[in-house]
Amino acid sequence: MFLFKKKSKTRLGLDIGTSAIKLVELEQAEGRYKLKTYGIFPLTGYLNHLGEYLRIEPLKMPEPQLAEMIKKILREARTESREVCLSVPVYSSFSTLIDLPFMPAQEIAKAIPFEAKKYVPVPISEVILDWSVIKRVKSGVDRPSIDQTQTDILAGSAGQDKSNNQPEPEKKTDAQGIQILLVAVPKKTVTRYARVIQLTGLELKALEAETFSLARSLVGNDKSPIVIVDTGARSSNISIIDDGYIRVTHNLEVGGGELTRNLSQKMNISFEAAEEMKKTTGGQSGQLVGRESVISVLDIIAAEIKKIVNHYQIKYNRRIEKCILAGGGVMVAGLLDYFSSKLGLEISLGSPFARIAYPSTLEPAIKELGPSLAVAAGLAMRE
């Protein structure tokens, strides 16, 4: 489950999104991360082909073309590391929690493929399965932290035996059972990522679901229940992290691109003008038609968040009071106030660099770009 077998001087995280490619390179020294470089590079023609991009994955573009873009980005950012960790977007993966009776780790590895057939909506032969053990809490028993429950889809695709890397279930005769976080990713998606990175000359060290990257960079050691809303151009990923591990992951096919498109249509303006208006006025002051076009889309996202939070609170009797916003799609004027009033939660923008040292001169840029770099930063922080 833990991929890095040796300490690297620098670590590179690469987040290939629908509208942009984001990277963060970190150096770990004296127990703390130090920022080496970062970058956000818009995909060419995203706004000119907005409707098309919202329906397809960025990896649908020719692999050599995407590889060349990545190589250009690496040159411009002056990265040093040749080892890279990549994320798989939630809309390209499937994850769920499953319950199993108490059993040794070796037996879990044998049981997973059979149990997965009950939950994965496509043939098991077409996906790569990865999993992580989550212990049920008993008195005096600790749950694994986020860093201990990270998954590695790449290891699953290589057929590695994960049983020795899993936390052993509590060895007590009265054990209630164990919970497994199961992740499934289409084989064709994993293969395309691997081919693209091979063309760049980098070494793909890990491939993980982006929810883990977000939790790693945004939650830290906070054990309280937290909902993370990661809004990209294509979709919004709603996750609940409780007691240091991922409990819920849900994908909503509504994102920042839908806001831009709706605003463009209602105001009869270009996508470029709508994108700028979204960031400067959004749901605040401005023309009534513009405000309503933004609010109508935000209402859909807010309703989904509320439904997921309420269901979790009722099921687990755990009150959620915090919500962290991340992703490039949260760059909407008035968004914090809107979600605060709609959800009744403590709303904040994600700060993935809170535990990363960087020059004070970068403070304005880091504050502005932090939410968009949360996944890439979490990938670079991966042990």
DRENDRENRO-792683 format. One record per residue (C-alpha): residue in one letter; chain; x, y, z. Coordinates in Angstrom, 3 decimals, decimal comma. Layout:
// residues N
lokol r = a | c = A | east = X | north = Y | up = Z
...
This chain:
// residues 383
lokol r = m | c = A | east = 0,000 | north = 0,000 | up = 0,000
lokol r = f | c = A | east = 2,936 | north = 2,320 | up = 0,630
lokol r = l | c = A | east = 4,729 | north = 2,946 | up = -2,605
lokol r = f | c = A | east = 7,849 | north = 4,922 | up = -1,768
lokol r = k | c = A | east = 10,568 | north = 2,506 | up = -0,702
lokol r = k | c = A | east = 13,292 | north = 5,136 | up = -0,662
lokol r = k | c = A | east = 13,424 | north = 8,762 | up = 0,350
lokol r = s | c = A | east = 13,352 | north = 11,162 | up = -2,595
lokol r = k | c = A | east = 14,811 | north = 14,630 | up = -2,284
lokol r = t | c = A | east = 11,840 | north = 16,111 | up = -4,108
lokol r = r | c = A | east = 8,328 | north = 14,894 | up = -4,792
lokol r = l | c = A | east = 6,145 | north = 15,906 | up = -7,700
lokol r = g | c = A | east = 2,348 | north = 15,866 | up = -7,763
lokol r = l | c = A | east = 0,523 | north = 16,236 | up = -11,070
lokol r = d | c = A | east = -3,226 | north = 16,854 | up = -11,346
lokol r = i | c = A | east = -4,574 | north = 16,597 | up = -14,909
lokol r = g | c = A | east = -7,954 | north = 18,294 | up = -14,819
lokol r = t | c = A | east = -10,620 | north = 19,120 | up = -17,364
lokol r = s | c = A | east = -9,625 | north = 22,775 | up = -17,757
lokol r = a | c = A | east = -6,029 | north = 22,869 | up = -16,509
lokol r = i | c = A | east = -2,988 | north = 20,868 | up = -15,502
lokol r = k | c = A | east = -1,721 | north = 21,632 | up = -11,997
lokol r = l | c = A | east = 1,588 | north = 20,664 | up = -10,449
lokol r = v | c = A | east = 3,288 | north = 21,047 | up = -7,094
lokol r = e | c = A | east = 6,841 | north = 19,982 | up = -6,276
lokol r = l | c = A | east = 7,879 | north = 19,686 | up = -2,633
lokol r = e | c = A | east = 11,054 | north = 18,940 | up = -0,752
lokol r = q | c = A | east = 10,881 | north = 17,328 | up = 2,661
lokol r = a | c = A | east = 13,522 | north = 18,470 | up = 5,142
lokol r = e | c = A | east = 13,661 | north = 18,306 | up = 8,935
lokol r = g | c = A | east = 10,171 | north = 16,852 | up = 9,137
lokol r = r | c = A | east = 8,495 | north = 19,622 | up = 7,145
lokol r = y | c = A | east = 7,642 | north = 20,165 | up = 3,508
lokol r = k | c = A | east = 9,185 | north = 23,014 | up = 1,563
lokol r = l | c = A | east = 7,714 | north = 24,325 | up = -1,678
lokol r = k | c = A | east = 10,070 | north = 23,964 | up = -4,634
lokol r = t | c = A | east = 7,769 | north = 25,043 | up = -7,457
lokol r = y | c = A | east = 4,143 | north = 25,045 | up = -8,560
lokol r = g | c = A | east = 2,073 | north = 25,865 | up = -11,597
lokol r = i | c = A | east = -1,417 | north = 26,006 | up = -13,080
lokol r = f | c = A | east = -1,521 | north = 25,718 | up = -16,855
lokol r = p | c = A | east = -4,881 | north = 26,093 | up = -18,661
lokol r = l | c = A | east = -5,594 | north = 23,520 | up = -21,335
lokol r = t | c = A | east = -5,555 | north = 25,189 | up = -24,728
lokol r = g | c = A | east = -8,989 | north = 25,996 | up = -26,090
lokol r = y | c = A | east = -10,896 | north = 24,957 | up = -22,966
lokol r = l | c = A | east = -13,323 | north = 27,890 | up = -23,072
lokol r = n | c = A | east = -13,676 | north = 27,681 | up = -26,861
lokol r = h | c = A | east = -14,863 | north = 24,074 | up = -26,563
lokol r = l | c = A | east = -16,568 | north = 24,284 | up = -23,185
lokol r = g | c = A | east = -19,532 | north = 22,062 | up = -23,979
lokol r = e | c = A | east = -17,309 | north = 19,309 | up = -25,389
lokol r = y | c = A | east = -14,806 | north = 19,418 | up = -22,523
lokol r = l | c = A | east = -17,567 | north = 19,052 | up = -19,941
lokol r = r | c = A | east = -18,567 | north = 15,716 | up = -21,466
lokol r = i | c = A | east = -15,163 | north = 14,042 | up = -21,879
lokol r = e | c = A | east = -12,034 | north = 13,313 | up = -19,909
lokol r = p | c = A | east = -8,919 | north = 15,422 | up = -20,572
lokol r = l | c = A | east = -7,101 | north = 12,214 | up = -21,445
lokol r = k | c = A | east = -9,310 | north = 11,861 | up = -24,509
lokol r = m | c = A | east = -6,946 | north = 14,216 | up = -26,306
lokol r = p | c = A | east = -4,145 | north = 12,407 | up = -28,203
lokol r = e | c = A | east = -1,600 | north = 10,976 | up = -25,787
lokol r = p | c = A | east = 1,453 | north = 12,485 | up = -27,559
lokol r = q | c = A | east = -0,210 | north = 15,922 | up = -27,476
lokol r = l | c = A | east = -0,941 | north = 15,694 | up = -23,752
lokol r = a | c = A | east = 2,572 | north = 14,394 | up = -23,059
lokol r = e | c = A | east = 4,093 | north = 17,343 | up = -24,920
lokol r = m | c = A | east = 1,980 | north = 19,752 | up = -22,890
lokol r = i | c = A | east = 3,172 | north = 18,148 | up = -19,668
lokol r = k | c = A | east = 6,806 | north = 18,324 | up = -20,783
lokol r = k | c = A | east = 6,375 | north = 22,013 | up = -21,573
lokol r = i | c = A | east = 4,846 | north = 22,591 | up = -18,152
lokol r = l | c = A | east = 7,710 | north = 20,783 | up = -16,435
lokol r = r | c = A | east = 10,248 | north = 22,946 | up = -18,291
lokol r = e | c = A | east = 8,462 | north = 26,188 | up = -17,448
lokol r = a | c = A | east = 8,104 | north = 25,222 | up = -13,783
lokol r = r | c = A | east = 11,734 | north = 24,004 | up = -13,686
lokol r = t | c = A | east = 10,917 | north = 20,844 | up = -11,801
lokol r = e | c = A | east = 13,697 | north = 18,580 | up = -10,530
lokol r = s | c = A | east = 12,003 | north = 15,310 | up = -9,609
lokol r = r | c = A | east = 11,708 | north = 12,555 | up = -12,199
lokol r = e | c = A | east = 9,220 | north = 10,644 | up = -10,057
lokol r = v | c = A | east = 5,603 | north = 11,747 | up = -10,250
lokol r = c | c = A | east = 2,367 | north = 10,893 | up = -8,451
lokol r = l | c = A | east = -0,886 | north = 11,327 | up = -10,377
lokol r = s | c = A | east = -4,504 | north = 11,513 | up = -9,310
lokol r = v | c = A | east = -7,533 | north = 9,841 | up = -10,850
lokol r = p | c = A | east = -10,651 | north = 12,051 | up = -10,819
lokol r = v | c = A | east = -13,666 | north = 10,794 | up = -8,933
lokol r = y | c = A | east = -15,773 | north = 10,713 | up = -12,108
lokol r = s | c = A | east = -13,282 | north = 8,193 | up = -13,557
lokol r = s | c = A | east = -13,350 | north = 5,904 | up = -10,539
lokol r = f | c = A | east = -15,697 | north = 4,137 | up = -8,154
lokol r = s | c = A | east = -15,311 | north = 3,856 | up = -4,392
lokol r = t | c = A | east = -17,375 | north = 2,525 | up = -1,510
lokol r = l | c = A | east = -17,105 | north = 1,242 | up = 2,041
lokol r = i | c = A | east = -17,831 | north = -2,434 | up = 2,535
lokol r = d | c = A | east = -18,157 | north = -4,459 | up = 5,737
lokol r = l | c = A | east = -16,495 | north = -7,821 | up = 6,222
lokol r = p | c = A | east = -16,351 | north = -10,190 | up = 9,164
lokol r = f | c = A | east = -13,105 | north = -10,220 | up = 11,103
lokol r = m | c = A | east = -10,344 | north = -12,028 | up = 9,163
lokol r = p | c = A | east = -6,549 | north = -11,905 | up = 8,686
lokol r = a | c = A | east = -5,153 | north = -9,545 | up = 6,044
lokol r = q | c = A | east = -4,253 | north = -12,431 | up = 3,731
lokol r = e | c = A | east = -7,863 | north = -13,582 | up = 3,725
lokol r = i | c = A | east = -9,080 | north = -10,069 | up = 2,992
lokol r = a | c = A | east = -6,980 | north = -9,990 | up = -0,191
lokol r = k | c = A | east = -8,735 | north = -13,160 | up = -1,361
lokol r = a | c = A | east = -12,202 | north = -11,909 | up = -0,430
lokol r = i | c = A | east = -12,004 | north = -8,491 | up = -2,101
lokol r = p | c = A | east = -12,553 | north = -9,595 | up = -5,757
lokol r = f | c = A | east = -15,659 | north = -11,565 | up = -4,774
lokol r = e | c = A | east = -17,096 | north = -8,769 | up = -2,620
lokol r = a | c = A | east = -16,321 | north = -6,152 | up = -5,272
lokol r = k | c = A | east = -18,734 | north = -7,819 | up = -7,703
lokol r = k | c = A | east = -21,591 | north = -6,777 | up = -5,418
lokol r = y | c = A | east = -20,682 | north = -3,081 | up = -5,594
lokol r = v | c = A | east = -18,733 | north = -2,254 | up = -8,769
lokol r = p | c = A | east = -21,220 | north = -1,467 | up = -11,576
lokol r = v | c = A | east = -19,021 | north = -2,829 | up = -14,392
lokol r = p | c = A | east = -17,376 | north = -6,230 | up = -14,934
lokol r = i | c = A | east = -14,500 | north = -6,786 | up = -12,508
lokol r = s | c = A | east = -12,316 | north = -7,864 | up = -15,437
lokol r = e | c = A | east = -12,464 | north = -4,285 | up = -16,770
lokol r = v | c = A | east = -11,234 | north = -2,502 | up = -13,631
lokol r = i | c = A | east = -8,231 | north = -2,295 | up = -11,347
lokol r = l | c = A | east = -9,199 | north = -2,912 | up = -7,734
lokol r = d | c = A | east = -7,455 | north = -1,273 | up = -4,816
lokol r = w | c = A | east = -8,438 | north = -1,309 | up = -1,165
lokol r = s | c = A | east = -7,498 | north = -0,180 | up = 2,291
lokol r = v | c = A | east = -8,497 | north = -1,535 | up = 5,695
lokol r = i | c = A | east = -10,401 | north = 0,741 | up = 8,073
lokol r = k | c = A | east = -10,740 | north = -0,620 | up = 11,610
lokol r = r | c = A | east = -13,982 | north = -0,396 | up = 13,474
lokol r = v | c = A | east = -13,474 | north = 1,517 | up = 16,649
lokol r = k | c = A | east = -13,426 | north = -0,328 | up = 19,941
lokol r = s | c = A | east = -12,280 | north = 0,987 | up = 23,274
lokol r = g | c = A | east = -8,526 | north = 1,565 | up = 23,202
lokol r = v | c = A | east = -8,203 | north = 0,738 | up = 19,504
lokol r = d | c = A | east = -6,884 | north = 3,400 | up = 17,147
lokol r = r | c = A | east = -8,055 | north = 3,876 | up = 13,597
lokol r = p | c = A | east = -5,466 | north = 4,345 | up = 10,865
lokol r = s | c = A | east = -4,803 | north = 7,946 | up = 9,849
lokol r = i | c = A | east = -5,270 | north = 9,251 | up = 6,315
lokol r = d | c = A | east = -1,622 | north = 8,618 | up = 5,470
lokol r = q | c = A | east = -1,997 | north = 5,029 | up = 6,666
lokol r = t | c = A | east = -5,066 | north = 4,372 | up = 4,553
lokol r = q | c = A | east = -3,838 | north = 5,735 | up = 1,250
lokol r = t | c = A | east = -4,488 | north = 3,591 | up = -1,797
lokol r = d | c = A | east = -2,274 | north = 2,939 | up = -4,788
lokol r = i | c = A | east = -4,123 | north = 2,026 | up = -7,973
lokol r = l | c = A | east = -0,803 | north = 1,591 | up = -9,768
lokol r = a | c = A | east = 0,200 | north = -1,183 | up = -7,370
lokol r = g | c = A | east = -3,114 | north = -2,891 | up = -8,027
lokol r = s | c = A | east = -2,574 | north = -2,736 | up = -11,786
lokol r = a | c = A | east = 0,817 | north = -4,408 | up = -11,346
lokol r = g | c = A | east = -0,787 | north = -7,259 | up = -9,429
lokol r = q | c = A | east = 1,202 | north = -6,551 | up = -6,275
lokol r = d | c = A | east = 0,325 | north = -8,508 | up = -3,137
lokol r = k | c = A | east = -1,055 | north = -5,878 | up = -0,782
lokol r = s | c = A | east = -1,778 | north = -8,145 | up = 2,168
lokol r = n | c = A | east = 1,529 | north = -7,456 | up = 3,896
lokol r = n | c = A | east = 1,025 | north = -3,698 | up = 3,584
lokol r = q | c = A | east = -2,408 | north = -3,585 | up = 5,209
lokol r = p | c = A | east = -2,986 | north = -2,740 | up = 8,869
lokol r = e | c = A | east = -3,743 | north = -6,053 | up = 10,583
lokol r = p | c = A | east = -7,294 | north = -6,172 | up = 11,984
lokol r = e | c = A | east = -7,513 | north = -6,044 | up = 15,772
lokol r = k | c = A | east = -6,671 | north = -9,508 | up = 17,123
lokol r = k | c = A | east = -9,452 | north = -9,905 | up = 19,672
lokol r = t | c = A | east = -12,001 | north = -12,654 | up = 19,823
lokol r = d | c = A | east = -14,807 | north = -10,128 | up = 20,277
lokol r = a | c = A | east = -13,882 | north = -8,164 | up = 17,154
lokol r = q | c = A | east = -17,021 | north = -6,882 | up = 15,439
lokol r = g | c = A | east = -15,580 | north = -6,993 | up = 11,957
lokol r = i | c = A | east = -13,710 | north = -4,678 | up = 9,655
lokol r = q | c = A | east = -14,498 | north = -2,020 | up = 7,077
lokol r = i | c = A | east = -12,786 | north = -1,855 | up = 3,708
lokol r = l | c = A | east = -12,473 | north = 1,217 | up = 1,513
lokol r = l | c = A | east = -12,711 | north = -0,202 | up = -1,997
lokol r = v | c = A | east = -11,565 | north = 1,733 | up = -5,076
lokol r = a | c = A | east = -12,080 | north = 0,608 | up = -8,678
lokol r = v | c = A | east = -10,666 | north = 2,338 | up = -11,760
lokol r = p | c = A | east = -11,138 | north = 1,253 | up = -15,400
lokol r = k | c = A | east = -8,057 | north = -0,510 | up = -16,750
lokol r = k | c = A | east = -8,114 | north = 1,650 | up = -19,865
lokol r = t | c = A | east = -7,828 | north = 4,789 | up = -17,704
lokol r = v | c = A | east = -4,828 | north = 3,419 | up = -15,811
lokol r = t | c = A | east = -3,183 | north = 2,326 | up = -19,064
lokol r = r | c = A | east = -3,630 | north = 5,740 | up = -20,678
lokol r = y | c = A | east = -2,138 | north = 7,533 | up = -17,669
lokol r = a | c = A | east = 0,834 | north = 5,179 | up = -17,712
lokol r = r | c = A | east = 1,420 | north = 5,674 | up = -21,453
lokol r = v | c = A | east = 1,226 | north = 9,467 | up = -21,213
lokol r = i | c = A | east = 3,728 | north = 9,611 | up = -18,353
lokol r = q | c = A | east = 6,045 | north = 7,216 | up = -20,175
lokol r = l | c = A | east = 6,052 | north = 9,610 | up = -23,140
lokol r = t | c = A | east = 7,097 | north = 12,477 | up = -20,850
lokol r = g | c = A | east = 10,158 | north = 10,589 | up = -19,617
lokol r = l | c = A | east = 8,947 | north = 10,692 | up = -16,013
lokol r = e | c = A | east = 8,535 | north = 7,677 | up = -13,755
lokol r = l | c = A | east = 4,990 | north = 7,098 | up = -12,527
lokol r = k | c = A | east = 5,393 | north = 6,220 | up = -8,850
lokol r = a | c = A | east = 1,772 | north = 6,218 | up = -7,726
lokol r = l | c = A | east = -1,750 | north = 6,670 | up = -9,042
lokol r = e | c = A | east = -4,442 | north = 7,390 | up = -6,467
lokol r = a | c = A | east = -8,025 | north = 8,588 | up = -6,264
lokol r = e | c = A | east = -7,965 | north = 12,355 | up = -5,844
lokol r = t | c = A | east = -10,080 | north = 12,228 | up = -2,678
lokol r = f | c = A | east = -7,060 | north = 10,855 | up = -0,805
lokol r = s | c = A | east = -4,877 | north = 13,685 | up = -2,101
lokol r = l | c = A | east = -7,429 | north = 16,271 | up = -0,986
lokol r = a | c = A | east = -7,774 | north = 14,773 | up = 2,479
lokol r = r | c = A | east = -4,003 | north = 14,645 | up = 2,892
lokol r = s | c = A | east = -3,442 | north = 18,302 | up = 2,008
lokol r = l | c = A | east = -6,539 | north = 19,894 | up = 3,544
lokol r = v | c = A | east = -7,448 | north = 17,962 | up = 6,692
lokol r = g | c = A | east = -4,134 | north = 17,185 | up = 8,359
lokol r = n | c = A | east = -4,591 | north = 15,925 | up = 11,940
lokol r = d | c = A | east = -8,125 | north = 17,257 | up = 12,422
lokol r = k | c = A | east = -10,268 | north = 14,370 | up = 13,696
lokol r = s | c = A | east = -13,628 | north = 16,141 | up = 13,600
lokol r = p | c = A | east = -16,140 | north = 15,303 | up = 10,832
lokol r = i | c = A | east = -15,466 | north = 17,547 | up = 7,817
lokol r = v | c = A | east = -17,101 | north = 17,767 | up = 4,405
lokol r = i | c = A | east = -14,804 | north = 18,654 | up = 1,496
lokol r = v | c = A | east = -16,335 | north = 20,020 | up = -1,699
lokol r = d | c = A | east = -13,910 | north = 19,944 | up = -4,626
lokol r = t | c = A | east = -15,443 | north = 21,757 | up = -7,587
lokol r = g | c = A | east = -13,697 | north = 21,437 | up = -10,931
lokol r = a | c = A | east = -14,766 | north = 22,514 | up = -14,377
lokol r = r | c = A | east = -16,691 | north = 19,317 | up = -15,075
lokol r = s | c = A | east = -18,002 | north = 18,090 | up = -11,719
lokol r = s | c = A | east = -18,051 | north = 18,490 | up = -7,946
lokol r = n | c = A | east = -16,645 | north = 15,857 | up = -5,605
lokol r = i | c = A | east = -18,286 | north = 15,787 | up = -2,157
lokol r = s | c = A | east = -16,396 | north = 13,837 | up = 0,516
lokol r = i | c = A | east = -16,762 | north = 13,366 | up = 4,255
lokol r = i | c = A | east = -13,616 | north = 12,830 | up = 6,323
lokol r = d | c = A | east = -14,245 | north = 11,663 | up = 9,879
lokol r = d | c = A | east = -11,703 | north = 10,779 | up = 12,554
lokol r = g | c = A | east = -8,921 | north = 11,005 | up = 9,994
lokol r = y | c = A | east = -10,247 | north = 8,749 | up = 7,248
lokol r = i | c = A | east = -12,547 | north = 8,948 | up = 4,254
lokol r = r | c = A | east = -16,110 | north = 7,863 | up = 4,953
lokol r = v | c = A | east = -18,078 | north = 9,151 | up = 1,958
lokol r = t | c = A | east = -17,166 | north = 10,095 | up = -1,603
lokol r = h | c = A | east = -19,821 | north = 11,289 | up = -4,032
lokol r = n | c = A | east = -19,534 | north = 12,813 | up = -7,500
lokol r = l | c = A | east = -22,016 | north = 15,376 | up = -8,806
lokol r = e | c = A | east = -21,913 | north = 16,117 | up = -12,542
lokol r = v | c = A | east = -22,168 | north = 19,882 | up = -11,984
lokol r = g | c = A | east = -19,096 | north = 22,102 | up = -11,792
lokol r = g | c = A | east = -17,575 | north = 25,468 | up = -12,569
lokol r = g | c = A | east = -17,907 | north = 24,954 | up = -16,298
lokol r = e | c = A | east = -21,664 | north = 24,644 | up = -15,935
lokol r = l | c = A | east = -21,676 | north = 27,974 | up = -14,070
lokol r = t | c = A | east = -19,756 | north = 29,605 | up = -16,915
lokol r = r | c = A | east = -21,940 | north = 28,102 | up = -19,625
lokol r = n | c = A | east = -25,174 | north = 29,034 | up = -17,858
lokol r = l | c = A | east = -24,000 | north = 32,588 | up = -17,293
lokol r = s | c = A | east = -22,902 | north = 32,876 | up = -20,932
lokol r = q | c = A | east = -26,271 | north = 31,699 | up = -22,246
lokol r = k | c = A | east = -28,426 | north = 33,828 | up = -19,928
lokol r = m | c = A | east = -26,350 | north = 36,995 | up = -20,440
lokol r = n | c = A | east = -25,671 | north = 36,364 | up = -24,136
lokol r = i | c = A | east = -21,948 | north = 36,898 | up = -23,681
lokol r = s | c = A | east = -18,852 | north = 34,904 | up = -24,623
lokol r = f | c = A | east = -17,495 | north = 32,100 | up = -22,447
lokol r = e | c = A | east = -14,445 | north = 34,264 | up = -21,710
lokol r = a | c = A | east = -16,593 | north = 37,172 | up = -20,509
lokol r = a | c = A | east = -18,764 | north = 34,812 | up = -18,467
lokol r = e | c = A | east = -15,713 | north = 33,271 | up = -16,811
lokol r = e | c = A | east = -14,493 | north = 36,699 | up = -15,751
lokol r = m | c = A | east = -17,938 | north = 37,801 | up = -14,547
lokol r = k | c = A | east = -18,278 | north = 34,623 | up = -12,505
lokol r = k | c = A | east = -15,065 | north = 35,429 | up = -10,634
lokol r = t | c = A | east = -15,678 | north = 39,148 | up = -10,141
lokol r = t | c = A | east = -19,413 | north = 39,396 | up = -9,423
lokol r = g | c = A | east = -20,703 | north = 35,812 | up = -9,232
lokol r = g | c = A | east = -23,740 | north = 35,655 | up = -6,966
lokol r = q | c = A | east = -23,123 | north = 39,122 | up = -5,536
lokol r = s | c = A | east = -24,088 | north = 42,519 | up = -6,862
lokol r = g | c = A | east = -24,546 | north = 42,946 | up = -10,600
lokol r = q | c = A | east = -27,305 | north = 42,344 | up = -13,089
lokol r = l | c = A | east = -30,212 | north = 40,287 | up = -11,755
lokol r = v | c = A | east = -30,143 | north = 37,817 | up = -14,667
lokol r = g | c = A | east = -26,439 | north = 37,172 | up = -14,059
lokol r = r | c = A | east = -26,930 | north = 36,557 | up = -10,353
lokol r = e | c = A | east = -29,832 | north = 34,197 | up = -10,929
lokol r = s | c = A | east = -27,932 | north = 32,165 | up = -13,527
lokol r = v | c = A | east = -25,096 | north = 31,597 | up = -11,046
lokol r = i | c = A | east = -27,343 | north = 30,934 | up = -8,047
lokol r = s | c = A | east = -29,440 | north = 28,390 | up = -9,971
lokol r = v | c = A | east = -26,363 | north = 26,197 | up = -10,471
lokol r = l | c = A | east = -25,015 | north = 26,745 | up = -6,950
lokol r = d | c = A | east = -28,404 | north = 25,707 | up = -5,560
lokol r = i | c = A | east = -27,967 | north = 22,265 | up = -7,153
lokol r = i | c = A | east = -24,538 | north = 21,800 | up = -5,533
lokol r = a | c = A | east = -25,731 | north = 23,088 | up = -2,144
lokol r = a | c = A | east = -28,760 | north = 20,784 | up = -2,147
lokol r = e | c = A | east = -26,546 | north = 17,763 | up = -2,846
lokol r = i | c = A | east = -24,117 | north = 18,718 | up = -0,063
lokol r = k | c = A | east = -26,979 | north = 19,147 | up = 2,400
lokol r = k | c = A | east = -28,475 | north = 15,772 | up = 1,458
lokol r = i | c = A | east = -25,162 | north = 13,926 | up = 1,919
lokol r = v | c = A | east = -24,348 | north = 15,701 | up = 5,200
lokol r = n | c = A | east = -27,822 | north = 15,086 | up = 6,661
lokol r = h | c = A | east = -27,742 | north = 11,412 | up = 5,705
lokol r = y | c = A | east = -24,328 | north = 10,942 | up = 7,309
lokol r = q | c = A | east = -25,314 | north = 12,734 | up = 10,508
lokol r = i | c = A | east = -28,421 | north = 10,596 | up = 10,921
lokol r = k | c = A | east = -26,705 | north = 7,308 | up = 10,063
lokol r = y | c = A | east = -23,626 | north = 7,770 | up = 12,269
lokol r = n | c = A | east = -24,929 | north = 10,232 | up = 14,885
lokol r = r | c = A | east = -21,978 | north = 12,540 | up = 14,122
lokol r = r | c = A | east = -22,525 | north = 16,274 | up = 13,730
lokol r = i | c = A | east = -20,672 | north = 17,932 | up = 10,845
lokol r = e | c = A | east = -19,862 | north = 21,597 | up = 11,409
lokol r = k | c = A | east = -17,058 | north = 22,331 | up = 8,922
lokol r = c | c = A | east = -16,972 | north = 22,513 | up = 5,130
lokol r = i | c = A | east = -13,791 | north = 23,060 | up = 3,103
lokol r = l | c = A | east = -14,046 | north = 24,285 | up = -0,494
lokol r = a | c = A | east = -11,388 | north = 23,352 | up = -3,037
lokol r = g | c = A | east = -10,829 | north = 23,248 | up = -6,783
lokol r = g | c = A | east = -10,702 | north = 25,874 | up = -9,493
lokol r = g | c = A | east = -14,487 | north = 25,963 | up = -9,628
lokol r = v | c = A | east = -14,731 | north = 27,666 | up = -6,224
lokol r = m | c = A | east = -13,335 | north = 30,894 | up = -7,646
lokol r = v | c = A | east = -16,787 | north = 32,498 | up = -7,626
lokol r = a | c = A | east = -17,432 | north = 35,858 | up = -5,991
lokol r = g | c = A | east = -19,635 | north = 35,534 | up = -2,911
lokol r = l | c = A | east = -19,362 | north = 31,734 | up = -2,763
lokol r = l | c = A | east = -18,363 | north = 31,530 | up = 0,914
lokol r = d | c = A | east = -21,291 | north = 33,652 | up = 2,065
lokol r = y | c = A | east = -23,684 | north = 31,751 | up = -0,177
lokol r = f | c = A | east = -22,735 | north = 28,288 | up = 1,136
lokol r = s | c = A | east = -22,617 | north = 29,547 | up = 4,716
lokol r = s | c = A | east = -26,214 | north = 30,758 | up = 4,517
lokol r = k | c = A | east = -27,456 | north = 27,703 | up = 2,637
lokol r = l | c = A | east = -25,688 | north = 24,990 | up = 4,631
lokol r = g | c = A | east = -25,370 | north = 26,489 | up = 8,092
lokol r = l | c = A | east = -21,775 | north = 25,222 | up = 8,307
lokol r = e | c = A | east = -18,426 | north = 26,848 | up = 8,977
lokol r = i | c = A | east = -17,180 | north = 27,424 | up = 5,402
lokol r = s | c = A | east = -13,549 | north = 27,965 | up = 4,478
lokol r = l | c = A | east = -11,380 | north = 27,845 | up = 1,364
lokol r = g | c = A | east = -8,912 | north = 24,989 | up = 1,295
lokol r = s | c = A | east = -5,372 | north = 25,838 | up = 2,437
lokol r = p | c = A | east = -3,145 | north = 22,999 | up = 1,188
lokol r = f | c = A | east = 0,015 | north = 24,999 | up = 1,947
lokol r = a | c = A | east = -0,758 | north = 25,481 | up = 5,646
lokol r = r | c = A | east = 1,826 | north = 22,822 | up = 6,536
lokol r = i | c = A | east = 4,257 | north = 23,734 | up = 3,744
lokol r = a | c = A | east = 7,043 | north = 26,313 | up = 4,049
lokol r = y | c = A | east = 7,283 | north = 28,873 | up = 1,234
lokol r = p | c = A | east = 8,714 | north = 32,410 | up = 0,753
lokol r = s | c = A | east = 6,560 | north = 35,166 | up = 2,227
lokol r = t | c = A | east = 6,614 | north = 36,934 | up = -1,135
lokol r = l | c = A | east = 4,415 | north = 34,151 | up = -2,504
lokol r = e | c = A | east = 1,697 | north = 34,686 | up = 0,110
lokol r = p | c = A | east = -0,768 | north = 36,528 | up = -2,205
lokol r = a | c = A | east = -0,392 | north = 33,940 | up = -4,983
lokol r = i | c = A | east = -0,620 | north = 30,995 | up = -2,591
lokol r = k | c = A | east = -3,762 | north = 32,388 | up = -0,986
lokol r = e | c = A | east = -5,409 | north = 32,830 | up = -4,382
lokol r = l | c = A | east = -4,282 | north = 29,566 | up = -6,000
lokol r = g | c = A | east = -4,291 | north = 27,294 | up = -2,951
lokol r = p | c = A | east = -7,772 | north = 25,776 | up = -3,475
lokol r = s | c = A | east = -6,916 | north = 24,921 | up = -7,089
lokol r = l | c = A | east = -3,652 | north = 23,227 | up = -6,085
lokol r = a | c = A | east = -5,053 | north = 21,074 | up = -3,275
lokol r = v | c = A | east = -4,945 | north = 17,787 | up = -5,208
lokol r = a | c = A | east = -1,463 | north = 18,372 | up = -6,637
lokol r = a | c = A | east = -0,133 | north = 19,355 | up = -3,205
lokol r = g | c = A | east = -1,644 | north = 16,265 | up = -1,608
lokol r = l | c = A | east = -0,002 | north = 14,077 | up = -4,248
lokol r = a | c = A | east = 3,386 | north = 15,679 | up = -3,583
lokol r = m | c = A | east = 2,907 | north = 15,089 | up = 0,172
lokol r = r | c = A | east = 2,340 | north = 11,368 | up = -0,348
lokol r = e | c = A | east = 4,821 | north = 9,247 | up = 1,618
